[in-house]
Amino acid sequence: MRPVIEFLLIGLLITTSAVASEVDRATPPDITRYCTAVLGVDSGLDYVQIVDLNRRGQALGWGYLGEGVEVFLWDRKRGYKFIDELAHELEVPARAGAAFNDRGQIVGTRSIGPDGAFLRAVIWKRGKGLRFLEPAPGDENSVAVDINNRGEVAGISGPYPDASAVGERSVIWDRHSRVTVIPEFPDSTGGQPYAMNEAGQVIGANNTPDEVRGYIWDRETGLRAIEGVMGGGASVPSAINDHGDVVGTSSSYGSQHAIFWSEETGTLDLGDLPGGIVLSHAYAINNHRQIVGNGTGPSGGEAVIWDSEGQIHNLNELLIRDEPDDQYLHMLYGRTINDAGWITAFGFDTRDRRYRTFLLKPARLSSTDTNQFSCGK
């Protein structure tokens, strides 16, 4: 049986946020079949991770080169463009390039001071170099997490980040680099943002003595909780679209459920694949409310997509496998999805078990045969 979210999302598709553009309101891209390309194998890097995918089909990623980390922009026409100002040897790789917008602004984090003792959030743009974002008053370090097309940046301010997250505060910098601290729940020991949208809404989580509590915040409405499912437990949001729809994961008693949240619906359980063990995560959502993540099936972990009606699909069953090498690909999770339906996914080749990042692009449907798909060039 389809999850309850399907029927609620059908109604939600009728009404859209004023933030979303006309193209966002168009018919969602078809998800019947996908063409596959491997990212990173021709980059010269030892390992590649894609962290963001924008509306223009550009991907932001990082990879290892010797002892250092390189940050790059990729698109199908120009290939890899390395950002020398963001290359480094000291920072945690995932912080080097965290996100980018359609204007070509990239946010990341750099080490500063003697022996890299402090961190600074940075914005990079071609021709303008790096701009540093200072922490909130009283704090020593800042970390950038996301940026929207208005140039607003969500990030962390506080002590040097560690696994405990104690003392970390969620902040937002406006386009003039002025910092605002996002409020926390009364029992919070620290907070981290995970994403923001074009309206300046920020999602993240507060650590409390008993659990992790997801939140959504904006300047007009303030701080609100994103509750978990199963009668409580942790809730960790991962992505938000321009309508204010949020996806993430709810955890309780060893079980993890992909969730959807909106003002109209509250928190809903997205479910898992048939035959799965209800271990699912939602990592990204586009403005058509198509969601990617991972779930479980009879054979184990699978990359999945929930369509705009809330129906879950196994991405491995939707791949076009016309070439011999395509037969051995297995996608573990969907990482990002843009409004054109392009997906970045993480998986491996079953022959050598080497992990890789893939680009999945909706296939072309034949104009004469409704069952024939083509990838073209």
Buried (B, 14 or more C-beta within 10 A) or exposed (E): EEBEBBEBBEEBBEEBBEBBEEEBEEEBBBBEBBBBEBBBEEBEBEBBBBBBBBBEBBBBBBBBBEEEBBBBBBEEEEEBEBBEBBBBEEBEBEBBBBBBBEEBBBBBBBBEEEEEEBBBBBBBBEEEEBBEBBBBEEBEBBBBBBBBBBBBBBBBBBBEBEEEBEBBBBBBBBEEBEBBBBBBBEEBBBBBBBBBBBBBBBBBBBBBEEBBBBBBBBEEEEBEBBBBBEEEBBBBBBBBBBBBBBBBBBBBEEBBBBBBBBEEBEBBBBBBBEEBBBBBBBBBBBBBBBBBBBBBBEEEBBBBBBBBBBBBBBBBEBBBEEEEEEEEBBBBBBBBBBBBBBBBBBBBBEEEEEEBBBBBBBBBBEEEEEEEBEBEE
